[in-house]
C-alpha cells in the first residue's frame, strides 16, 4: 500500500474542509491538527507547498504572511 505523501495529506485536509480561500501555513497546521493529521511545523507545510508551487500545483500569495491556494 502506498503511504500518502505530505502534499496529499495537506490537499486532502483542505478538500475535506471545503477551503475556498488562501490560507497561511499556520492556519493549515491548525486545520491539520483539528483533523488529527500530525505535521511537524508550519515551516514544514510552507516548504512542502513551496515545492509544489514550483510544479504549478499551488499558488503562493506573497504577502506578510504568505498564503497558499491549492
Biopython code that builds the backbone (N, CA, C, O; Angstrom):
import numpy as np
from Bio.PDB.StructureBuilder import StructureBuilder

atoms = [
    (1, "UNK", "N", (0.838, -1.176, 0.000)),
    (1, "UNK", "CA", (0.000, 0.000, 0.000)),
    (1, "UNK", "C", (0.886, 1.243, 0.000)),
    (1, "UNK", "O", (1.887, 1.295, 0.715)),
    (2, "UNK", "N", (0.527, 2.223, -0.786)),
    (2, "UNK", "CA", (1.277, 3.462, -0.920)),
    (2, "UNK", "C", (0.866, 4.434, 0.183)),
    (2, "UNK", "O", (-0.316, 4.747, 0.326)),
    (3, "UNK", "N", (1.830, 4.906, 0.956)),
    (3, "UNK", "CA", (1.552, 5.890, 2.001)),
    (3, "UNK", "C", (1.325, 7.256, 1.359)),
    (3, "UNK", "O", (1.991, 7.628, 0.393)),
    (4, "UNK", "N", (0.378, 7.983, 1.915)),
    (4, "UNK", "CA", (0.123, 9.321, 1.395)),
    (4, "UNK", "C", (1.295, 10.230, 1.722)),
    (4, "UNK", "O", (1.824, 10.212, 2.834)),
    (5, "UNK", "N", (1.692, 11.026, 0.736)),
    (5, "UNK", "CA", (2.765, 11.980, 0.940)),
    (5, "UNK", "C", (2.272, 13.203, 1.687)),
    (5, "UNK", "O", (1.075, 13.365, 1.926)),
    (6, "UNK", "N", (3.208, 14.056, 2.049)),
    (6, "UNK", "CA", (2.858, 15.248, 2.811)),
    (6, "UNK", "C", (1.916, 16.167, 2.042)),
    (6, "UNK", "O", (0.945, 16.671, 2.608)),
    (7, "UNK", "N", (2.191, 16.387, 0.768)),
    (7, "UNK", "CA", (1.316, 17.257, -0.020)),
    (7, "UNK", "C", (-0.092, 16.676, -0.106)),
    (7, "UNK", "O", (-1.075, 17.405, 0.017)),
    (8, "UNK", "N", (-0.188, 15.383, -0.314)),
    (8, "UNK", "CA", (-1.501, 14.740, -0.416)),
    (8, "UNK", "C", (-2.276, 14.880, 0.887)),
    (8, "UNK", "O", (-3.488, 15.094, 0.867)),
    (9, "UNK", "N", (-1.585, 14.760, 2.025)),
    (9, "UNK", "CA", (-2.251, 14.920, 3.330)),
    (9, "UNK", "C", (-2.793, 16.334, 3.491)),
    (9, "UNK", "O", (-3.908, 16.524, 3.977)),
    (10, "UNK", "N", (-2.005, 17.323, 3.086)),
    (10, "UNK", "CA", (-2.454, 18.717, 3.168)),
    (10, "UNK", "C", (-3.642, 18.936, 2.232)),
    (10, "UNK", "O", (-4.663, 19.495, 2.631)),
    (11, "UNK", "N", (-3.498, 18.497, 0.998)),
    (11, "UNK", "CA", (-4.554, 18.684, -0.007)),
    (11, "UNK", "C", (-5.851, 18.011, 0.426)),
    (11, "UNK", "O", (-6.922, 18.608, 0.319)),
    (12, "UNK", "N", (-5.768, 16.791, 0.906)),
    (12, "UNK", "CA", (-6.966, 16.066, 1.354)),
    (12, "UNK", "C", (-7.670, 16.798, 2.493)),
    (12, "UNK", "O", (-8.897, 16.895, 2.506)),
    (13, "UNK", "N", (-6.895, 17.313, 3.449)),
    (13, "UNK", "CA", (-7.495, 18.030, 4.581)),
    (13, "UNK", "C", (-8.189, 19.300, 4.115)),
    (13, "UNK", "O", (-9.285, 19.613, 4.582)),
    (14, "UNK", "N", (-7.558, 20.042, 3.191)),
    (14, "UNK", "CA", (-8.177, 21.269, 2.684)),
    (14, "UNK", "C", (-9.408, 20.955, 1.844)),
    (14, "UNK", "O", (-10.403, 21.678, 1.904)),
    (15, "UNK", "N", (-9.347, 19.889, 1.070)),
    (15, "UNK", "CA", (-10.511, 19.474, 0.282)),
    (15, "UNK", "C", (-11.662, 19.076, 1.196)),
    (15, "UNK", "O", (-12.806, 19.469, 0.969)),
    (16, "UNK", "N", (-11.359, 18.295, 2.230)),
    (16, "UNK", "CA", (-12.401, 17.845, 3.165)),
    (16, "UNK", "C", (-13.045, 19.014, 3.901)),
    (16, "UNK", "O", (-14.239, 18.989, 4.200)),
    (17, "UNK", "N", (-12.238, 20.046, 4.192)),
    (17, "UNK", "CA", (-12.744, 21.215, 4.908)),
    (17, "UNK", "C", (-13.418, 22.210, 3.976)),
    (17, "UNK", "O", (-13.948, 23.228, 4.421)),
    (18, "UNK", "N", (-13.396, 21.913, 2.677)),
    (18, "UNK", "CA", (-14.019, 22.770, 1.671)),
    (18, "UNK", "C", (-13.473, 24.198, 1.740)),
    (18, "UNK", "O", (-14.225, 25.172, 1.706)),
    (19, "UNK", "N", (-12.145, 24.294, 1.839)),
    (19, "UNK", "CA", (-11.475, 25.590, 1.899)),
    (19, "UNK", "C", (-11.501, 26.229, 0.521)),
    (19, "UNK", "O", (-11.130, 25.602, -0.471)),
    (20, "UNK", "N", (-11.942, 27.481, 0.462)),
    (20, "UNK", "CA", (-12.048, 28.155, -0.831)),
    (20, "UNK", "C", (-11.303, 29.489, -0.863)),
    (20, "UNK", "O", (-11.541, 30.319, -1.741)),
    (21, "UNK", "N", (-10.409, 29.687, 0.091)),
    (21, "UNK", "CA", (-9.617, 30.908, 0.109)),
    (21, "UNK", "C", (-8.189, 30.572, 0.523)),
    (21, "UNK", "O", (-7.957, 29.559, 1.184)),
    (22, "UNK", "N", (-7.235, 31.409, 0.140)),
    (22, "UNK", "CA", (-5.843, 31.156, 0.514)),
    (22, "UNK", "C", (-5.682, 31.149, 2.033)),
    (22, "UNK", "O", (-6.349, 31.896, 2.748)),
    (23, "UNK", "N", (-4.788, 30.293, 2.504)),
    (23, "UNK", "CA", (-4.536, 30.172, 3.943)),
    (23, "UNK", "C", (-3.042, 30.255, 4.218)),
    (23, "UNK", "O", (-2.221, 29.915, 3.365)),
    (24, "UNK", "N", (-2.699, 30.708, 5.416)),
    (24, "UNK", "CA", (-1.305, 30.710, 5.831)),
    (24, "UNK", "C", (-0.904, 29.302, 6.243)),
    (24, "UNK", "O", (-1.759, 28.451, 6.487)),
    (25, "UNK", "N", (0.389, 29.064, 6.318)),
    (25, "UNK", "CA", (0.879, 27.755, 6.758)),
    (25, "UNK", "C", (0.418, 27.464, 8.189)),
    (25, "UNK", "O", (0.098, 26.322, 8.516)),
    (26, "UNK", "N", (0.386, 28.474, 9.023)),
    (26, "UNK", "CA", (-0.060, 28.293, 10.413)),
    (26, "UNK", "C", (-1.544, 27.910, 10.472)),
    (26, "UNK", "O", (-1.935, 27.056, 11.269)),
    (27, "UNK", "N", (-2.366, 28.540, 9.632)),
    (27, "UNK", "CA", (-3.789, 28.189, 9.576)),
    (27, "UNK", "C", (-3.965, 26.757, 9.088)),
    (27, "UNK", "O", (-4.813, 26.021, 9.594)),
    (28, "UNK", "N", (-3.168, 26.368, 8.110)),
    (28, "UNK", "CA", (-3.230, 24.998, 7.591)),
    (28, "UNK", "C", (-2.809, 24.009, 8.674)),
    (28, "UNK", "O", (-3.415, 22.946, 8.811)),
    (29, "UNK", "N", (-1.783, 24.348, 9.437)),
    (29, "UNK", "CA", (-1.336, 23.481, 10.528)),
    (29, "UNK", "C", (-2.458, 23.279, 11.547)),
    (29, "UNK", "O", (-2.684, 22.158, 12.002)),
    (30, "UNK", "N", (-3.156, 24.348, 11.906)),
    (30, "UNK", "CA", (-4.286, 24.230, 12.847)),
    (30, "UNK", "C", (-5.373, 23.320, 12.285)),
    (30, "UNK", "O", (-5.934, 22.494, 13.004)),
    (31, "UNK", "N", (-5.665, 23.477, 10.992)),
    (31, "UNK", "CA", (-6.665, 22.639, 10.341)),
    (31, "UNK", "C", (-6.247, 21.164, 10.384)),
    (31, "UNK", "O", (-7.061, 20.289, 10.678)),
    (32, "UNK", "N", (-4.985, 20.904, 10.092)),
    (32, "UNK", "CA", (-4.480, 19.530, 10.144)),
    (32, "UNK", "C", (-4.574, 18.977, 11.567)),
    (32, "UNK", "O", (-4.965, 17.826, 11.760)),
    (33, "UNK", "N", (-4.220, 19.789, 12.559)),
    (33, "UNK", "CA", (-4.315, 19.355, 13.955)),
    (33, "UNK", "C", (-5.745, 18.991, 14.326)),
    (33, "UNK", "O", (-5.973, 17.999, 15.018)),
    (34, "UNK", "N", (-6.705, 19.783, 13.875)),
    (34, "UNK", "CA", (-8.121, 19.506, 14.148)),
    (34, "UNK", "C", (-8.553, 18.175, 13.555)),
    (34, "UNK", "O", (-9.486, 17.545, 14.052)),
    (35, "UNK", "N", (-7.881, 17.747, 12.499)),
    (35, "UNK", "CA", (-8.223, 16.510, 11.812)),
    (35, "UNK", "C", (-7.294, 15.358, 12.216)),
    (35, "UNK", "O", (-7.254, 14.316, 11.561)),
    (36, "UNK", "N", (-6.556, 15.566, 13.298)),
    (36, "UNK", "CA", (-5.622, 14.560, 13.814)),
    (36, "UNK", "C", (-4.590, 14.114, 12.786)),
    (36, "UNK", "O", (-4.150, 12.965, 12.791)),
    (37, "UNK", "N", (-4.208, 15.035, 11.905)),
    (37, "UNK", "CA", (-3.119, 14.811, 10.951)),
    (37, "UNK", "C", (-1.889, 15.485, 11.543)),
    (37, "UNK", "O", (-1.831, 16.711, 11.634)),
    (38, "UNK", "N", (-0.923, 14.699, 11.940)),
    (38, "UNK", "CA", (0.272, 15.274, 12.554)),
    (38, "UNK", "C", (1.215, 15.820, 11.491)),
    (38, "UNK", "O", (1.501, 15.169, 10.486)),
    (39, "UNK", "N", (1.684, 17.026, 11.742)),
    (39, "UNK", "CA", (2.674, 17.677, 10.886)),
    (39, "UNK", "C", (3.640, 18.359, 11.821)),
    (39, "UNK", "O", (3.227, 18.893, 12.850)),
    (40, "UNK", "N", (4.932, 18.354, 11.486)),
    (40, "UNK", "CA", (5.922, 18.831, 12.449)),
    (40, "UNK", "C", (5.867, 20.334, 12.704)),
    (40, "UNK", "O", (6.137, 20.768, 13.824)),
    (41, "UNK", "N", (5.524, 21.143, 11.697)),
    (41, "UNK", "CA", (5.506, 22.595, 11.916)),
    (41, "UNK", "C", (4.883, 23.322, 10.729)),
    (41, "UNK", "O", (4.707, 22.754, 9.651)),
    (42, "UNK", "N", (4.556, 24.587, 10.956)),
    (42, "UNK", "CA", (4.070, 25.437, 9.871)),
    (42, "UNK", "C", (5.177, 25.632, 8.842)),
    (42, "UNK", "O", (4.906, 25.737, 7.646)),
    (43, "UNK", "N", (6.412, 25.680, 9.303)),
    (43, "UNK", "CA", (7.545, 25.826, 8.386)),
    (43, "UNK", "C", (7.613, 24.648, 7.411)),
    (43, "UNK", "O", (7.886, 24.833, 6.225)),
    (44, "UNK", "N", (7.364, 23.439, 7.917)),
    (44, "UNK", "CA", (7.386, 22.258, 7.044)),
    (44, "UNK", "C", (6.266, 22.343, 6.011)),
    (44, "UNK", "O", (6.468, 21.988, 4.850)),
    (45, "UNK", "N", (5.094, 22.808, 6.421)),
    (45, "UNK", "CA", (3.980, 22.970, 5.483)),
    (45, "UNK", "C", (4.365, 23.971, 4.400)),
    (45, "UNK", "O", (4.118, 23.730, 3.218)),
    (46, "UNK", "N", (4.968, 25.094, 4.794)),
    (46, "UNK", "CA", (5.395, 26.102, 3.822)),
    (46, "UNK", "C", (6.423, 25.518, 2.851)),
    (46, "UNK", "O", (6.403, 25.836, 1.662)),
    (47, "UNK", "N", (7.304, 24.681, 3.342)),
    (47, "UNK", "CA", (8.309, 24.051, 2.485)),
    (47, "UNK", "C", (7.660, 23.127, 1.467)),
    (47, "UNK", "O", (7.986, 23.168, 0.281)),
    (48, "UNK", "N", (6.749, 22.299, 1.934)),
    (48, "UNK", "CA", (6.050, 21.356, 1.046)),
    (48, "UNK", "C", (5.252, 22.119, -0.007)),
    (48, "UNK", "O", (5.312, 21.789, -1.192)),
    (49, "UNK", "N", (4.512, 23.128, 0.415)),
    (49, "UNK", "CA", (3.683, 23.883, -0.529)),
    (49, "UNK", "C", (4.519, 24.734, -1.469)),
    (49, "UNK", "O", (4.140, 24.931, -2.624)),
    (50, "UNK", "N", (5.636, 25.234, -0.999)),
    (50, "UNK", "CA", (6.544, 25.971, -1.871)),
    (50, "UNK", "C", (7.102, 25.092, -2.980)),
    (50, "UNK", "O", (7.229, 25.525, -4.125)),
    (51, "UNK", "N", (7.434, 23.859, -2.633)),
    (51, "UNK", "CA", (7.927, 22.907, -3.633)),
    (51, "UNK", "C", (6.844, 22.596, -4.662)),
    (51, "UNK", "O", (7.129, 22.504, -5.856)),
    (52, "UNK", "N", (5.620, 22.435, -4.210)),
    (52, "UNK", "CA", (4.511, 22.162, -5.122)),
    (52, "UNK", "C", (4.199, 23.385, -5.984)),
    (52, "UNK", "O", (3.729, 23.238, -7.112)),
    (53, "UNK", "N", (4.453, 24.581, -5.469)),
    (53, "UNK", "CA", (4.239, 25.800, -6.259)),
    (53, "UNK", "C", (5.178, 25.821, -7.462)),
    (53, "UNK", "O", (4.807, 26.296, -8.535)),
    (54, "UNK", "N", (6.377, 25.312, -7.284)),
    (54, "UNK", "CA", (7.325, 25.247, -8.399)),
    (54, "UNK", "C", (6.820, 24.333, -9.507)),
    (54, "UNK", "O", (7.185, 24.505, -10.670)),
    (55, "UNK", "N", (5.990, 23.371, -9.158)),
    (55, "UNK", "CA", (5.404, 22.434, -10.129)),
    (55, "UNK", "C", (4.080, 22.946, -10.676)),
    (55, "UNK", "O", (3.508, 22.344, -11.584)),
    (56, "UNK", "N", (3.590, 24.058, -10.125)),
    (56, "UNK", "CA", (2.344, 24.632, -10.605)),
    (56, "UNK", "C", (1.097, 24.115, -9.917)),
    (56, "UNK", "O", (-0.015, 24.419, -10.349)),
    (57, "UNK", "N", (1.261, 23.332, -8.844)),
    (57, "UNK", "CA", (0.107, 22.764, -8.139)),
    (57, "UNK", "C", (-0.484, 23.718, -7.099)),
    (57, "UNK", "O", (-1.645, 23.587, -6.712)),
    (58, "UNK", "N", (0.319, 24.668, -6.659)),
    (58, "UNK", "CA", (-0.070, 25.578, -5.588)),
    (58, "UNK", "C", (0.235, 27.001, -6.033)),
    (58, "UNK", "O", (1.255, 27.258, -6.672)),
    (59, "UNK", "N", (-0.658, 27.921, -5.688)),
    (59, "UNK", "CA", (-0.408, 29.338, -5.942)),
    (59, "UNK", "C", (-0.010, 29.980, -4.625)),
    (59, "UNK", "O", (-0.698, 29.823, -3.616)),
    (60, "UNK", "N", (1.103, 30.706, -4.637)),
    (60, "UNK", "CA", (1.584, 31.387, -3.439)),
    (60, "UNK", "C", (1.245, 32.863, -3.560)),
    (60, "UNK", "O", (1.635, 33.527, -4.520)),
    (61, "UNK", "N", (0.517, 33.364, -2.578)),
    (61, "UNK", "CA", (0.184, 34.786, -2.499)),
    (61, "UNK", "C", (1.229, 35.406, -1.579)),
    (61, "UNK", "O", (1.180, 35.252, -0.359)),
    (62, "UNK", "N", (2.168, 36.103, -2.190)),
    (62, "UNK", "CA", (3.287, 36.660, -1.425)),
    (62, "UNK", "C", (2.837, 37.922, -0.703)),
    (62, "UNK", "O", (2.502, 38.932, -1.321)),
    (63, "UNK", "N", (2.840, 37.838, 0.555)),
    (63, "UNK", "CA", (2.470, 38.946, 1.415)),
    (63, "UNK", "C", (3.061, 38.665, 2.772)),
    (63, "UNK", "O", (3.964, 37.840, 2.905)),
    (64, "UNK", "N", (2.570, 39.329, 3.754)),
    (64, "UNK", "CA", (3.070, 39.096, 5.093)),
    (64, "UNK", "C", (1.894, 38.693, 5.961)),
    (64, "UNK", "O", (1.160, 39.574, 6.408)),
    (65, "UNK", "N", (1.673, 37.429, 6.223)),
    (65, "UNK", "CA", (2.462, 36.265, 5.823)),
    (65, "UNK", "C", (2.022, 35.729, 4.459)),
    (65, "UNK", "O", (0.986, 36.117, 3.919)),
    (66, "UNK", "N", (2.841, 34.826, 3.924)),
    (66, "UNK", "CA", (2.477, 34.156, 2.671)),
    (66, "UNK", "C", (1.184, 33.386, 2.891)),
    (66, "UNK", "O", (0.918, 32.884, 3.984)),
    (67, "UNK", "N", (0.385, 33.301, 1.827)),
    (67, "UNK", "CA", (-0.837, 32.481, 1.837)),
    (67, "UNK", "C", (-0.753, 31.520, 0.666)),
    (67, "UNK", "O", (-0.190, 31.836, -0.383)),
    (68, "UNK", "N", (-1.318, 30.356, 0.861)),
    (68, "UNK", "CA", (-1.224, 29.291, -0.124)),
    (68, "UNK", "C", (-2.618, 28.894, -0.601)),
    (68, "UNK", "O", (-3.554, 28.771, 0.189)),
    (69, "UNK", "N", (-2.728, 28.697, -1.909)),
    (69, "UNK", "CA", (-4.002, 28.305, -2.516)),
    (69, "UNK", "C", (-3.748, 27.078, -3.390)),
    (69, "UNK", "O", (-2.913, 27.100, -4.294)),
    (70, "UNK", "N", (-4.486, 26.013, -3.100)),
    (70, "UNK", "CA", (-4.326, 24.777, -3.858)),
    (70, "UNK", "C", (-5.359, 24.695, -4.958)),
    (70, "UNK", "O", (-5.385, 23.720, -5.708)),
]
sb = StructureBuilder()
sb.init_structure("model")
sb.init_model(0)
sb.init_chain("A")
sb.init_seg("    ")
for serial, (resi, resn, name, xyz) in enumerate(atoms, 1):
    if name == "N":
        sb.init_residue(resn, " ", resi, " ")
    sb.init_atom(name, np.array(xyz, "f"), 0.0, 1.0, " ", f" {name:<3s}", serial, name[0])
structure = sb.get_structure()
